[in-house]
Amino acid sequence: MRKLLFTSLILILLMGMVNCTSYMDKYYQGSQKVNFYHGQKLQDRFISILNFTTEEIEFKIKRGSSQKYLYHIIIDEEEARISEGWFPTFKIKTEHYTVRMKAKKGLSFQPGRKYRLCVGFQNPDQVYYRTNKYKCFVDYEFVLPEE
């Protein structure tokens, strides 16, 4: 009898922990928003847009960090992440690197709308549970020209 009672209590405790964990995941994913803090603002001579369509944008960026990969994020006016990912920053015998970023499924780049390119050292989802603050190492604001 005691063994059955003890096993039941352990099962109830484990189910409660699993339920609490799944609740916290839903809470953080649904209610917490990452705030992208402005980093170093770059002038047009350090970064430029080579090509763009509604589906993708290609940047030319001057290397300034010794990191081999950096996390690049394009954020719109409402701070929604339109495109993001890890991109290599090292090319032999060049002082620039290029990044071609595609919009996420169901999203697009619109001429005349203000965007930010935020470059950081880690994925914002890694800081998601600890804090909602993400420091942009590089911060470049741009508006796509009307065609």
N, C-alpha and C positions, 0 to 999 in steps of 0.2 A: 504494500500500500504506500509506504513512504517512497519507494523507488518510483512509482507511478506519479506521485505528487511532485517529486523533485524533477522528473523528466518533463512534466507538464509546465512547471514554472520556467525551466530553462528554455523550452520551446516558445513560450509566451514572451520571454525576455528577448530572444533572438528575433522573433517576428516584429516586436516593437522597435528594435534597433534598425532593421531593414526598412521598415515603414518610415522611420525618422530620417534615415539617409536619403530615401527617394524623395521625401518631402523637401529636404534641404536642397537637393539638386534642382527640383522644379522651382523652388523659391528663388535661387540664385539665377537660374536661366531666364526666368520670367520677369523678375522685378528689378534686378540690379543692372545698371547700365554703366558701361565703361566710359570714364571721362578721359579724353585725350588731351593732355596738357601740352601746350605749345613748346616746342623745342627751338633749336637754332633756326631762325628764318634765313633761307638761302636766297641769294639774288639770282636773277635770270642767267648770269654768266656761269653759275655752278650747276644749274639744272634747266633742262628744256624739254619740251614735248616734241618728239620727232614726227610721230603720226598718231592719228586717232580716228576711231569710228565709234558708233554707238555701242559696240561690243567690246572694244579694247583700246588701250592707250599705251604708247611706247615712249618711255622717258630716256633721256641721256643724262646721267648723273656723274658729277666729279667725285672720285674716290677721296674719302677723308678719314676713313676708319681702316684699321688693320684686320677687321673681321672678314672672314671669307664669305659669310652669309649674313644678311640682315632681313628683318621682317618688314615688308612694305604693305601699307594699308592706304586705300583711297576711301576717304570719308566725305559724305555729302553735307549739305547745310544743316541737316537734322542729326548729324553725327551717326548716320547709319553707315555701316561698312559695306561699300559697293564691291570692292575687290580687295583681296589680301593674300599674302603668302610669303614663303621664304624664297629669296632670290640670291644668286651668287653675285658678289661684288668684286671679284678678283679676276682680272684679265692681264695676261702677260704684256708688258711694255706699253700699257695705255694708262692714261690718268682718268679715263671715264669708263663707265660701264653702262649697259643698256638693260632696261627692264620692260618687258611687255606684259601688261596686266589685263586680264580678261574680267569682265563684269560677272558677278555671280548669276546663277540661273534666275530668270525672272526680273533682273535688274538691267539698267542700261545707262550709258553716259549721255547726258543731254547738253547740247550747246547752249551757252548763256547761263548755265547754272554754276554756282561756286562749289569747288571741291578743295580738299586738302590731301596732299600726299604726306603721310606720316611714316617715318622710318625709325624702327626701334631695334633693340637687341633681343627681344623675346616676343613670343606670341601673347597678345593681350589676354587670351583665355588662361594663361598660366598665372596671371596676377588676379584673375577674376574672383577666386575664393578668399584671397587675403585682403585685397583692397580693390576699389573700383577706379583707381588712378593709373593711367598709363602715360609714361613720359616719352614724348617723341624726340628722338635724337636729332632728326631732321624734320622740319615742318615747312612744306611748300604749298602755298595757296595759289590756286589758278582757276580761271574761267575758260571753258572751251569756247573758241570763237564761233560765231554763227557762220554757216556755210554760204 
